[in-house]
C-alpha cells in the first residue's frame, strides 16, 4: 500500500471516531453540547461572560447588567453582544 492511502485511511478513521463521539454525546445526554455562553447555565453560574460584554463593562460604554434591556446590546445574552453595536 502506498503511504498516501494509509494517511487517507487514518484521516477517515479519525473523522469517523469524532463523529461517533459527538453522536454518543447526543444520544446519551439527549441534547447537543451547549457551548453558547448566553444559554449555558454552568458558565453563567461560574460568572463567565463573553469578551464583548466584559470589554463594554470595563469601558463603561454599555449597561451590561442582567436587568438591562436586550436592545442595549448585552443583558447577559452573548448573541446580542456583537462588535457592530
N, CA, C and O atoms as CSV, one atom per row, in Angstrom:
chain,resi,resn,atom,element,x,y,z
A,1,UNK,N,N,0.840,-1.185,0.000
A,1,UNK,CA,C,0.000,0.000,0.000
A,1,UNK,C,C,0.882,1.244,0.000
A,1,UNK,O,O,1.956,1.267,0.601
A,2,UNK,N,N,0.423,2.230,-0.658
A,2,UNK,CA,C,1.200,3.458,-0.679
A,2,UNK,C,C,0.926,4.279,0.584
A,2,UNK,O,O,-0.089,4.107,1.260
A,3,UNK,N,N,1.848,5.155,0.866
A,3,UNK,CA,C,1.722,5.997,2.054
A,3,UNK,C,C,0.513,6.920,1.972
A,3,UNK,O,O,-0.083,7.253,2.996
A,4,UNK,N,N,0.154,7.328,0.780
A,4,UNK,CA,C,-0.995,8.225,0.608
A,4,UNK,C,C,-2.284,7.546,1.049
A,4,UNK,O,O,-3.106,8.156,1.732
A,5,UNK,N,N,-2.464,6.285,0.661
A,5,UNK,CA,C,-3.669,5.548,1.060
A,5,UNK,C,C,-3.707,5.324,2.560
A,5,UNK,O,O,-4.782,5.366,3.160
A,6,UNK,N,N,-2.578,5.090,3.170
A,6,UNK,CA,C,-2.524,4.902,4.620
A,6,UNK,C,C,-2.929,6.192,5.334
A,6,UNK,O,O,-3.708,6.147,6.286
A,7,UNK,N,N,-2.420,7.321,4.898
A,7,UNK,CA,C,-2.754,8.606,5.518
A,7,UNK,C,C,-4.239,8.921,5.332
A,7,UNK,O,O,-4.898,9.374,6.267
A,8,UNK,N,N,-4.767,8.684,4.131
A,8,UNK,CA,C,-6.193,8.927,3.881
A,8,UNK,C,C,-7.048,8.005,4.761
A,8,UNK,O,O,-8.057,8.440,5.315
A,9,UNK,N,N,-6.658,6.766,4.887
A,9,UNK,CA,C,-7.388,5.819,5.736
A,9,UNK,C,C,-7.390,6.235,7.193
A,9,UNK,O,O,-8.422,6.150,7.858
A,10,UNK,N,N,-6.253,6.683,7.701
A,10,UNK,CA,C,-6.167,7.142,9.087
A,10,UNK,C,C,-7.024,8.390,9.290
A,10,UNK,O,O,-7.684,8.534,10.318
A,11,UNK,N,N,-7.011,9.289,8.309
A,11,UNK,CA,C,-7.823,10.504,8.406
A,11,UNK,C,C,-9.313,10.159,8.434
A,11,UNK,O,O,-10.067,10.741,9.213
A,12,UNK,N,N,-9.737,9.228,7.599
A,12,UNK,CA,C,-11.141,8.814,7.573
A,12,UNK,C,C,-11.523,8.167,8.904
A,12,UNK,O,O,-12.603,8.437,9.431
A,13,UNK,N,N,-10.670,7.333,9.443
A,13,UNK,CA,C,-10.945,6.707,10.737
A,13,UNK,C,C,-11.029,7.744,11.854
A,13,UNK,O,O,-11.888,7.641,12.730
A,14,UNK,N,N,-10.146,8.740,11.831
A,14,UNK,CA,C,-10.167,9.775,12.863
A,14,UNK,C,C,-11.459,10.594,12.790
A,14,UNK,O,O,-12.082,10.857,13.819
A,15,UNK,N,N,-11.858,10.988,11.608
A,15,UNK,CA,C,-13.103,11.748,11.442
A,15,UNK,C,C,-14.294,10.896,11.889
A,15,UNK,O,O,-15.190,11.396,12.569
A,16,UNK,N,N,-14.309,9.643,11.520
A,16,UNK,CA,C,-15.382,8.743,11.946
A,16,UNK,C,C,-15.445,8.595,13.454
A,16,UNK,O,O,-16.530,8.554,14.033
A,17,UNK,N,N,-14.290,8.516,14.089
A,17,UNK,CA,C,-14.228,8.410,15.551
A,17,UNK,C,C,-14.818,9.653,16.209
A,17,UNK,O,O,-15.567,9.535,17.179
A,18,UNK,N,N,-14.496,10.840,15.701
A,18,UNK,CA,C,-15.012,12.074,16.292
A,18,UNK,C,C,-16.513,12.220,16.046
A,18,UNK,O,O,-17.235,12.688,16.926
A,19,UNK,N,N,-16.989,11.833,14.876
A,19,UNK,CA,C,-18.428,11.883,14.598
A,19,UNK,C,C,-19.160,10.916,15.526
A,19,UNK,O,O,-20.221,11.248,16.055
A,20,UNK,N,N,-18.608,9.740,15.724
A,20,UNK,CA,C,-19.208,8.773,16.642
A,20,UNK,C,C,-19.245,9.327,18.065
A,20,UNK,O,O,-20.245,9.167,18.764
A,21,UNK,N,N,-18.176,9.968,18.494
A,21,UNK,CA,C,-18.131,10.550,19.833
A,21,UNK,C,C,-19.178,11.628,20.031
A,21,UNK,O,O,-19.839,11.670,21.069
A,22,UNK,N,N,-19.337,12.498,19.047
A,22,UNK,CA,C,-20.361,13.538,19.140
A,22,UNK,C,C,-21.761,12.937,19.105
A,22,UNK,O,O,-22.664,13.417,19.791
A,23,UNK,N,N,-21.938,11.901,18.318
A,23,UNK,CA,C,-23.240,11.246,18.247
A,23,UNK,C,C,-23.585,10.575,19.568
A,23,UNK,O,O,-24.734,10.628,20.005
A,24,UNK,N,N,-22.618,9.952,20.201
A,24,UNK,CA,C,-22.871,9.316,21.500
A,24,UNK,C,C,-23.248,10.348,22.552
A,24,UNK,O,O,-24.113,10.090,23.389
A,25,UNK,N,N,-22.615,11.504,22.519
A,25,UNK,CA,C,-22.973,12.561,23.463
A,25,UNK,C,C,-24.424,12.968,23.251
A,25,UNK,O,O,-25.166,13.152,24.216
A,26,UNK,N,N,-24.823,13.107,22.022
A,26,UNK,CA,C,-26.200,13.479,21.707
A,26,UNK,C,C,-27.176,12.380,22.125
A,26,UNK,O,O,-28.243,12.671,22.665
A,27,UNK,N,N,-26.818,11.134,21.882
A,27,UNK,CA,C,-27.707,10.020,22.209
A,27,UNK,C,C,-27.829,9.841,23.721
A,27,UNK,O,O,-28.934,9.656,24.230
A,28,UNK,N,N,-26.720,9.893,24.439
A,28,UNK,CA,C,-26.728,9.651,25.878
A,28,UNK,C,C,-27.355,10.809,26.640
A,28,UNK,O,O,-28.209,10.591,27.499
A,29,UNK,N,N,-26.942,12.043,26.338
A,29,UNK,CA,C,-27.451,13.197,27.065
A,29,UNK,C,C,-28.792,13.678,26.528
A,29,UNK,O,O,-29.548,14.323,27.255
A,30,UNK,N,N,-29.095,13.385,25.305
A,30,UNK,CA,C,-30.360,13.776,24.725
A,30,UNK,C,C,-30.393,15.185,24.170
A,30,UNK,O,O,-31.453,15.666,23.770
A,31,UNK,N,N,-29.258,15.852,24.140
A,31,UNK,CA,C,-29.201,17.203,23.575
A,31,UNK,C,C,-27.783,17.484,23.109
A,31,UNK,O,O,-26.838,16.789,23.483
A,32,UNK,N,N,-27.651,18.529,22.275
A,32,UNK,CA,C,-26.329,18.917,21.801
A,32,UNK,C,C,-25.535,19.553,22.938
A,32,UNK,O,O,-26.112,20.019,23.920
A,33,UNK,N,N,-24.230,19.569,22.803
A,33,UNK,CA,C,-23.376,20.224,23.784
A,33,UNK,C,C,-23.653,21.719,23.728
A,33,UNK,O,O,-23.595,22.325,22.658
A,34,UNK,N,N,-23.956,22.319,24.883
A,34,UNK,CA,C,-24.317,23.731,24.945
A,34,UNK,C,C,-23.055,24.544,25.214
A,34,UNK,O,O,-22.619,24.670,26.358
A,35,UNK,N,N,-22.478,25.092,24.155
A,35,UNK,CA,C,-21.243,25.856,24.307
A,35,UNK,C,C,-21.464,27.360,24.215
A,35,UNK,O,O,-20.505,28.127,24.304
A,36,UNK,N,N,-22.708,27.794,24.039
A,36,UNK,CA,C,-23.016,29.219,23.952
A,36,UNK,C,C,-23.079,29.815,25.358
A,36,UNK,O,O,-23.805,29.312,26.215
A,37,UNK,N,N,-22.332,30.869,25.592
A,37,UNK,CA,C,-22.248,31.467,26.917
A,37,UNK,C,C,-23.608,31.957,27.394
A,37,UNK,O,O,-23.912,31.861,28.583
A,38,UNK,N,N,-24.421,32.471,26.504
A,38,UNK,CA,C,-25.693,33.054,26.916
A,38,UNK,C,C,-26.706,32.014,27.384
A,38,UNK,O,O,-27.628,32.363,28.122
A,39,UNK,N,N,-26.572,30.756,26.985
A,39,UNK,CA,C,-27.555,29.739,27.353
A,39,UNK,C,C,-26.999,28.639,28.247
A,39,UNK,O,O,-27.766,27.805,28.728
A,40,UNK,N,N,-25.702,28.609,28.483
A,40,UNK,CA,C,-25.102,27.572,29.310
A,40,UNK,C,C,-25.177,27.980,30.779
A,40,UNK,O,O,-24.495,28.912,31.205
A,41,UNK,N,N,-26.003,27.281,31.549
A,41,UNK,CA,C,-26.227,27.625,32.964
A,41,UNK,C,C,-24.949,27.473,33.793
A,41,UNK,O,O,-24.723,28.250,34.721
A,42,UNK,N,N,-24.120,26.490,33.472
A,42,UNK,CA,C,-22.886,26.278,34.237
A,42,UNK,C,C,-21.910,27.437,34.030
A,42,UNK,O,O,-21.273,27.881,34.985
A,43,UNK,N,N,-21.783,27.930,32.796
A,43,UNK,CA,C,-20.908,29.083,32.541
A,43,UNK,C,C,-21.434,30.326,33.250
A,43,UNK,O,O,-20.657,31.101,33.808
A,44,UNK,N,N,-22.756,30.518,33.228
A,44,UNK,CA,C,-23.342,31.664,33.915
A,44,UNK,C,C,-23.119,31.570,35.415
A,44,UNK,O,O,-22.836,32.578,36.062
A,45,UNK,N,N,-23.242,30.366,35.978
A,45,UNK,CA,C,-23.038,30.172,37.417
A,45,UNK,C,C,-21.608,30.516,37.821
A,45,UNK,O,O,-21.371,31.050,38.904
A,46,UNK,N,N,-20.668,30.207,36.949
A,46,UNK,CA,C,-19.266,30.497,37.239
A,46,UNK,C,C,-18.878,31.943,36.929
A,46,UNK,O,O,-17.748,32.353,37.197
A,47,UNK,N,N,-19.802,32.711,36.371
A,47,UNK,CA,C,-19.550,34.114,36.089
A,47,UNK,C,C,-18.797,34.366,34.796
A,47,UNK,O,O,-18.208,35.433,34.625
A,48,UNK,N,N,-18.803,33.408,33.885
A,48,UNK,CA,C,-18.119,33.568,32.603
A,48,UNK,C,C,-18.986,34.426,31.699
A,48,UNK,O,O,-20.185,34.180,31.565
A,49,UNK,N,N,-18.388,35.426,31.082
A,49,UNK,CA,C,-19.105,36.333,30.187
A,49,UNK,C,C,-18.385,36.363,28.853
A,49,UNK,O,O,-17.214,35.995,28.754
A,50,UNK,N,N,-19.108,36.810,27.820
A,50,UNK,CA,C,-18.464,36.909,26.513
A,50,UNK,C,C,-17.482,38.089,26.535
A,50,UNK,O,O,-17.626,39.008,27.342
A,51,UNK,N,N,-16.514,38.056,25.668
A,51,UNK,CA,C,-15.449,39.055,25.654
A,51,UNK,C,C,-15.984,40.452,25.369
A,51,UNK,O,O,-15.509,41.430,25.948
A,52,UNK,N,N,-16.962,40.551,24.487
A,52,UNK,CA,C,-17.526,41.861,24.154
A,52,UNK,C,C,-18.229,42.443,25.371
A,52,UNK,O,O,-18.108,43.636,25.649
A,53,UNK,N,N,-18.966,41.605,26.098
A,53,UNK,CA,C,-19.669,42.077,27.284
A,53,UNK,C,C,-18.679,42.543,28.345
A,53,UNK,O,O,-18.889,43.589,28.959
A,54,UNK,N,N,-17.604,41.787,28.575
A,54,UNK,CA,C,-16.601,42.186,29.561
A,54,UNK,C,C,-15.928,43.500,29.169
A,54,UNK,O,O,-15.697,44.359,30.020
A,55,UNK,N,N,-15.615,43.656,27.892
A,55,UNK,CA,C,-14.980,44.887,27.425
A,55,UNK,C,C,-15.903,46.075,27.621
A,55,UNK,O,O,-15.464,47.133,28.070
A,56,UNK,N,N,-17.174,45.913,27.291
A,56,UNK,CA,C,-18.122,47.008,27.470
A,56,UNK,C,C,-18.298,47.353,28.940
A,56,UNK,O,O,-18.439,48.528,29.279
A,57,UNK,N,N,-18.294,46.361,29.816
A,57,UNK,CA,C,-18.416,46.641,31.242
A,57,UNK,C,C,-17.200,47.400,31.750
A,57,UNK,O,O,-17.338,48.326,32.549
A,58,UNK,N,N,-16.004,47.017,31.293
A,58,UNK,CA,C,-14.781,47.698,31.744
A,58,UNK,C,C,-14.696,49.117,31.199
A,58,UNK,O,O,-14.263,50.028,31.904
A,59,UNK,N,N,-15.109,49.313,29.942
A,59,UNK,CA,C,-15.066,50.646,29.333
A,59,UNK,C,C,-16.186,51.541,29.823
A,59,UNK,O,O,-16.082,52.766,29.759
A,60,UNK,N,N,-17.260,50.933,30.315
A,60,UNK,CA,C,-18.424,51.697,30.712
A,60,UNK,C,C,-19.208,52.221,29.526
A,60,UNK,O,O,-19.966,53.182,29.662
A,61,UNK,N,N,-19.038,51.604,28.360
A,61,UNK,CA,C,-19.716,52.078,27.153
A,61,UNK,C,C,-21.124,51.530,27.015
A,61,UNK,O,O,-21.898,52.038,26.204
A,62,UNK,N,N,-21.481,50.506,27.787
A,62,UNK,CA,C,-22.827,49.956,27.698
A,62,UNK,C,C,-23.220,49.414,29.057
A,62,UNK,O,O,-22.372,48.996,29.845
A,63,UNK,N,N,-24.489,49.427,29.315
A,63,UNK,CA,C,-25.023,48.851,30.534
A,63,UNK,C,C,-25.233,47.365,30.285
A,63,UNK,O,O,-26.193,46.979,29.618
A,64,UNK,N,N,-24.350,46.534,30.810
A,64,UNK,CA,C,-24.413,45.100,30.540
A,64,UNK,C,C,-24.842,44.321,31.768
A,64,UNK,O,O,-24.387,43.196,31.977
A,65,UNK,N,N,-25.701,44.896,32.575
A,65,UNK,CA,C,-26.183,44.170,33.737
A,65,UNK,C,C,-27.270,43.197,33.299
A,65,UNK,O,O,-27.778,43.282,32.181
A,66,UNK,N,N,-27.620,42.280,34.181
A,66,UNK,CA,C,-28.641,41.286,33.861
A,66,UNK,C,C,-30.005,41.945,33.675
A,66,UNK,O,O,-30.862,41.405,32.976
A,67,UNK,N,N,-30.214,43.104,34.294
A,67,UNK,CA,C,-31.529,43.738,34.230
A,67,UNK,C,C,-31.663,44.724,33.086
A,67,UNK,O,O,-32.744,45.280,32.889
A,68,UNK,N,N,-30.606,44.959,32.327
A,68,UNK,CA,C,-30.681,45.938,31.253
A,68,UNK,C,C,-31.474,45.389,30.081
A,68,UNK,O,O,-31.674,44.180,29.960
A,69,UNK,N,N,-31.912,46.270,29.241
A,69,UNK,CA,C,-32.731,45.899,28.091
A,69,UNK,C,C,-31.895,45.159,27.058
A,69,UNK,O,O,-30.748,45.537,26.821
A,70,UNK,N,N,-32.439,44.104,26.430
A,70,UNK,CA,C,-31.695,43.403,25.377
A,70,UNK,C,C,-31.395,44.296,24.182
A,70,UNK,O,O,-30.482,44.012,23.407
A,71,UNK,N,N,-32.152,45.367,24.030
A,71,UNK,CA,C,-31.905,46.268,22.915
A,71,UNK,C,C,-30.616,47.058,23.093
A,71,UNK,O,O,-30.096,47.624,22.131
A,72,UNK,N,N,-30.093,47.099,24.326
A,72,UNK,CA,C,-28.863,47.833,24.572
A,72,UNK,C,C,-27.641,47.044,24.148
A,72,UNK,O,O,-26.556,47.614,24.032
A,73,UNK,N,N,-27.785,45.763,23.917
A,73,UNK,CA,C,-26.674,45.031,23.340
A,73,UNK,C,C,-26.137,43.897,24.147
A,73,UNK,O,O,-25.607,42.954,23.560
A,74,UNK,N,N,-26.236,43.915,25.476
A,74,UNK,CA,C,-25.653,42.805,26.233
A,74,UNK,C,C,-26.695,42.052,27.034
A,74,UNK,O,O,-27.147,40.989,26.607
A,75,UNK,N,N,-27.081,42.566,28.168
A,75,UNK,CA,C,-28.111,41.977,29.015
A,75,UNK,C,C,-27.881,40.485,29.289
A,75,UNK,O,O,-28.850,39.732,29.390
A,76,UNK,N,N,-26.630,40.043,29.410
A,76,UNK,CA,C,-26.329,38.661,29.701
A,76,UNK,C,C,-26.530,37.722,28.533
A,76,UNK,O,O,-26.411,36.507,28.694
A,77,UNK,N,N,-26.828,38.247,27.375
A,77,UNK,CA,C,-27.067,37.427,26.193
A,77,UNK,C,C,-25.952,37.662,25.209
A,77,UNK,O,O,-25.903,38.717,24.578
A,78,UNK,N,N,-25.068,36.722,25.063
A,78,UNK,CA,C,-23.888,36.918,24.231
A,78,UNK,C,C,-24.239,37.030,22.752
A,78,UNK,O,O,-23.487,37.622,21.978
A,79,UNK,N,N,-25.365,36.471,22.360
A,79,UNK,CA,C,-25.747,36.596,20.954
A,79,UNK,C,C,-26.110,38.037,20.619
A,79,UNK,O,O,-26.067,38.438,19.456
A,80,UNK,N,N,-26.470,38.821,21.643
A,80,UNK,CA,C,-26.779,40.229,21.425
A,80,UNK,C,C,-25.508,41.087,21.457
A,80,UNK,O,O,-25.516,42.231,21.004
A,81,UNK,N,N,-24.432,40.536,21.987
A,81,UNK,CA,C,-23.177,41.292,22.097
A,81,UNK,C,C,-22.382,41.123,20.816
A,81,UNK,O,O,-21.581,40.195,20.703
A,82,UNK,N,N,-22.585,41.982,19.876
A,82,UNK,CA,C,-21.769,41.915,18.684
A,82,UNK,C,C,-20.912,43.162,18.587
A,82,UNK,O,O,-21.213,44.186,19.201
A,83,UNK,N,N,-19.866,43.071,17.829
A,83,UNK,CA,C,-18.889,44.138,17.741
A,83,UNK,C,C,-19.457,45.354,17.019
A,83,UNK,O,O,-18.988,46.474,17.222
A,84,UNK,N,N,-20.456,45.140,16.186
A,84,UNK,CA,C,-21.014,46.221,15.396
A,84,UNK,C,C,-21.742,47.257,16.231
A,84,UNK,O,O,-21.823,48.422,15.842
A,85,UNK,N,N,-22.281,46.839,17.391
A,85,UNK,CA,C,-23.071,47.763,18.204
A,85,UNK,C,C,-22.202,48.673,19.022
A,85,UNK,O,O,-22.713,49.512,19.763
